[in-house]
Amino acid sequence: MRLALCILAAIFCGSFVHAEERTQVVIVVGAEGAAEYQAPFRVWAERWQEAAQQGGAEVVTIGLEQSDESDRAHLQQTISQAAAGTSPLWIVLIGHGTYDGKTAKFNLRGEDVSATELAQWLQPCERPLAFINCSSCSGAFLNELSGPQRVVVTATKSGHEYNFSRFGDYLSAAIVDTQGDLDKDDQTSLLEAFLMASANVREFYKTESRLATEHALIDDNGDRLGTPAEWFTGLKPTKAAKNGAALDGTLARSFVLVRSAREDQLPAEARARRDELERELAALRSRKADLDEAVYFSALETLLVELARLGQAKR
């Protein structure tokens, strides 16, 4: 009786919080190929596991333990079951890739999976998706996986960068590293982790006096082009593509695996609306040169006022 009264009191006092659907993180570790890669791949996967658990996400790991089911079948079944959700879905591929000039594949234990097959499996999925391929040749996956409400991160800029990629090491460390928190909101977004990892990759090749054989890309506007980290100043893309295509980064800022305490206080609906407003703001600013000044500033004021109100509600 006392428990029932407490629940009713919480509801009427506005302090009862409805359960929010959990983010899902699928970590896929591919065939190591050589014994020297087994330990690093496991370490990278464990970092992702720890980050996901710290963020309260549901975690599925494929490729670390022996199973009667093939890794390929397990991955396909996991994606099929995850398609119906509404919360963000993260898929992280750790391992090696191949590209024969036509088909890009991720090397699983047993039968490999191609970029085209993954795109087909994910076609029914309408939930926000972060697809992260840390393997060599991963740049060829971007064209297949890019789409609305999707952030695609690849360790290489094309399928022709086939050497072992170190990007996965740095990204797995950066995803919870607050040193990468450029906007000072006490959490590290996928965009911030991408920028930090890319900077560390560049530093590695520079320190080793070696020619860089990997150049990571991020795509979150669905244009299948991708943007390198060097095109960003802080969190803003400042270099324009030659064909005038929009740059990336706005959606990736809203993908946060481990939210700050302040962020957790904001209801899910308010977070979603804030993220939508920030995307609208970025789109508006990109069109500033084409708009009448009065029209631009009127639209800007409307967006900023609503963002300010959300901020006041959060405080």
C-alpha positions in Angstrom: 0.0 0.0 0.0 2.8 2.4 0.9 4.6 1.6 -2.3 1.5 2.4 -4.4 1.0 5.7 -2.6 4.6 6.6 -3.2 4.3 5.9 -6.9 1.0 7.9 -7.1 2.7 10.8 -5.3 5.6 10.8 -7.6 3.3 10.9 -10.7 1.3 13.8 -9.4 4.3 15.7 -8.3 5.9 15.4 -11.7 8.9 13.6 -10.5 8.1 10.2 -12.0 10.3 9.5 -15.0 9.1 7.2 -17.7 11.6 4.6 -18.8 13.4 5.7 -21.9 14.2 3.1 -24.6 17.9 2.2 -24.2 20.5 2.8 -26.9 21.8 -0.3 -28.4 25.4 -0.9 -29.3 26.5 -3.8 -31.5 30.2 -4.5 -31.4 31.5 -6.8 -34.1 35.1 -8.1 -33.9 36.2 -9.7 -37.1 38.8 -12.3 -37.9 42.2 -11.2 -36.6 44.1 -12.7 -39.6 47.3 -12.9 -37.6 47.9 -13.6 -33.9 49.4 -10.1 -33.4 46.0 -8.5 -33.9 44.0 -10.7 -31.5 44.9 -8.8 -28.4 44.5 -5.2 -29.8 41.1 -6.0 -31.3 39.9 -7.4 -28.0 41.1 -4.3 -26.1 39.3 -2.0 -28.6 36.1 -4.0 -28.2 36.3 -4.0 -24.4 36.7 -0.2 -24.4 33.4 0.0 -26.4 31.8 -2.4 -24.1 32.7 -0.4 -21.0 31.6 2.8 -22.6 28.2 1.4 -23.6 27.7 -0.1 -20.2 28.7 3.2 -18.6 26.1 4.9 -20.8 23.4 2.4 -19.8 23.2 1.0 -23.3 22.2 -2.5 -24.3 25.3 -4.3 -25.6 25.6 -7.1 -28.1 29.1 -8.4 -28.9 29.9 -10.7 -31.8 33.2 -12.4 -32.6 34.9 -12.6 -29.2 33.6 -15.9 -28.0 33.1 -19.3 -29.7 29.6 -20.0 -30.9 27.7 -22.7 -32.7 26.1 -19.9 -34.8 28.3 -18.2 -37.5 29.2 -14.6 -36.8 27.6 -13.6 -40.1 24.3 -15.2 -39.2 24.5 -13.7 -35.7 25.1 -10.2 -37.1 22.2 -10.5 -39.6 19.8 -11.7 -36.9 20.9 -8.9 -34.5 20.3 -6.2 -37.1 16.9 -7.7 -38.0 15.8 -7.7 -34.4 17.2 -4.1 -33.8 15.4 -2.6 -36.8 12.1 -2.0 -35.0 13.6 0.1 -32.2 13.4 3.9 -32.0 16.4 4.7 -29.8 19.9 5.2 -31.4 21.6 2.1 -32.7 25.4 2.0 -32.9 27.2 -0.7 -35.0 31.0 -0.8 -34.5 33.1 -3.0 -36.8 36.6 -3.8 -35.5 39.0 -5.8 -37.7 40.2 -6.1 -41.3 38.6 -5.3 -44.6 39.1 -6.1 -48.3 38.2 -4.4 -51.5 38.7 -5.8 -55.0 37.8 -2.7 -56.9 34.0 -3.5 -56.9 33.0 -5.1 -53.6 34.1 -4.0 -50.1 33.9 -6.6 -47.4 34.5 -6.8 -43.6 36.4 -10.0 -42.7 34.4 -12.1 -40.2 35.3 -15.4 -38.8 33.9 -17.7 -41.5 32.1 -16.0 -44.4 32.7 -12.3 -44.8 30.0 -9.7 -45.1 29.9 -7.0 -47.8 28.9 -3.4 -47.7 26.0 -4.1 -50.0 24.7 -6.9 -47.8 24.9 -4.7 -44.7 23.0 -1.9 -46.5 20.3 -4.4 -47.4 20.1 -5.8 -43.9 19.8 -2.2 -42.5 17.3 -1.0 -45.1 14.2 -1.6 -42.8 16.0 0.2 -39.9 14.6 3.7 -39.4 16.0 4.4 -36.0 19.0 6.8 -35.7 22.1 4.9 -36.7 25.8 5.3 -36.1 27.7 2.9 -38.3 31.4 2.9 -37.5 33.8 0.8 -39.6 37.3 0.8 -38.1 38.8 -1.6 -40.7 41.1 -1.2 -43.7 39.3 -0.5 -47.0 36.3 0.8 -45.0 36.0 4.0 -47.0 34.1 1.9 -49.7 31.4 1.3 -47.1 30.4 4.9 -46.9 28.6 5.1 -50.3 26.5 2.0 -49.4 25.6 2.9 -45.8 25.1 6.7 -46.0 21.5 7.9 -45.6 19.0 10.0 -43.6 19.4 9.9 -39.8 22.7 8.1 -40.2 26.2 8.8 -39.1 28.8 6.8 -41.0 32.4 6.8 -39.8 35.1 5.0 -41.8 38.8 4.6 -40.9 39.8 5.2 -44.6 38.8 7.5 -47.4 38.4 4.7 -49.9 38.6 1.0 -50.5 42.1 1.4 -51.8 43.6 2.2 -48.4 44.2 -1.4 -47.5 46.9 -1.3 -44.8 46.2 -2.0 -41.2 44.2 0.8 -39.7 45.0 2.3 -36.3 42.0 4.6 -36.2 39.9 2.0 -34.3 42.4 2.1 -31.4 42.2 5.9 -31.0 38.4 6.1 -31.6 37.7 3.4 -28.9 39.7 5.5 -26.4 38.3 8.8 -27.5 34.6 7.9 -27.2 34.6 8.6 -23.4 37.6 10.9 -23.2 36.5 14.3 -22.0 39.7 15.8 -23.4 37.9 15.7 -26.7 34.9 17.7 -25.3 35.2 20.7 -27.6 31.9 22.4 -26.7 32.4 22.0 -23.0 29.2 20.2 -22.2 30.9 17.6 -20.1 30.4 14.8 -22.6 32.0 13.5 -25.8 29.9 13.2 -28.9 30.7 10.9 -31.8 31.8 13.9 -33.8 34.2 15.0 -31.0 35.6 11.5 -30.7 36.1 11.3 -34.5 38.0 14.6 -34.5 40.2 13.5 -31.6 40.9 10.1 -33.0 41.8 11.5 -36.4 44.2 14.0 -34.8 45.9 11.2 -32.9 46.2 9.1 -36.1 47.9 12.0 -37.8 50.2 12.5 -34.8 51.2 8.8 -34.9 52.3 8.9 -38.5 54.1 12.2 -38.0 55.9 10.9 -35.0 56.9 7.7 -36.7 58.0 9.7 -39.8 55.7 7.5 -42.0 53.4 8.2 -44.9 49.9 8.1 -43.6 48.0 5.1 -45.1 44.6 5.9 -43.6 42.4 9.0 -43.7 39.1 8.7 -41.8 35.8 10.2 -43.0 32.5 11.1 -41.4 29.2 11.4 -43.2 25.9 12.4 -41.5 24.0 14.3 -44.1 23.3 11.4 -46.4 25.1 12.7 -49.5 27.6 9.8 -49.5 30.6 12.0 -49.8 32.1 12.2 -46.3 34.2 14.9 -44.7 37.7 14.5 -43.3 38.6 15.9 -39.9 41.0 18.4 -41.4 38.0 20.3 -42.8 36.8 21.2 -39.3 37.8 24.1 -37.1 36.6 23.1 -33.7 33.2 21.5 -34.3 32.5 23.6 -37.4 33.3 22.4 -41.0 35.0 25.4 -42.5 36.1 24.1 -45.8 33.6 23.8 -48.6 33.4 20.9 -51.0 34.3 21.7 -54.7 30.8 20.9 -55.9 29.1 22.9 -53.2 27.8 19.9 -51.3 26.9 20.4 -47.7 29.4 19.4 -45.1 28.9 17.0 -42.3 29.0 17.0 -38.5 25.6 18.4 -37.2 23.9 15.0 -36.6 27.0 13.4 -35.2 27.1 16.0 -32.4 23.8 14.5 -31.1 25.2 11.0 -30.9 26.5 10.7 -27.3 27.2 7.3 -25.8 27.9 8.4 -22.2 25.7 11.4 -21.4 26.6 14.0 -18.7 24.6 14.3 -15.5 23.2 17.6 -16.9 22.2 16.0 -20.1 20.4 13.2 -18.3 18.2 15.7 -16.5 16.7 16.8 -19.8 13.7 14.7 -20.9 14.2 12.7 -24.1 11.6 14.7 -25.9 13.4 18.0 -25.1 16.8 16.5 -26.2 15.3 15.4 -29.5 13.8 18.8 -30.1 17.0 20.6 -29.2 19.0 18.4 -31.6 16.4 19.1 -34.3 16.7 22.8 -33.7 20.5 22.6 -33.9 20.3 20.8 -37.3 17.9 23.5 -38.5 20.2 26.2 -37.3 23.2 24.6 -39.1 21.1 24.3 -42.3 20.0 27.9 -42.0 23.6 29.2 -41.6 24.7 27.3 -44.6 22.1 29.1 -46.7 22.8 32.6 -45.4 24.4 33.9 -48.6 21.3 32.9 -50.6 18.7 34.5 -48.3 17.5 38.0 -47.8 19.1 39.5 -44.7 15.8 40.2 -43.0 14.5 36.7 -43.7 17.7 35.1 -42.4 17.8 37.0 -39.2 14.1 36.5 -38.5 14.5 32.7 -38.9 17.7 32.8 -36.9 15.9 34.6 -34.0 13.1 32.1 -34.0 15.4 29.2 -33.7 17.7 30.8 -31.1 14.7 31.8 -28.9 13.4 28.3 -28.8 16.9 26.9 -28.0 17.2 29.4 -25.2 13.9 28.3 -23.7 15.0 24.7 -23.8 18.2 25.7 -22.0 16.2 27.5 -19.3 14.0 24.5 -18.9 17.0 22.3 -18.5 18.5 24.5 -15.8 
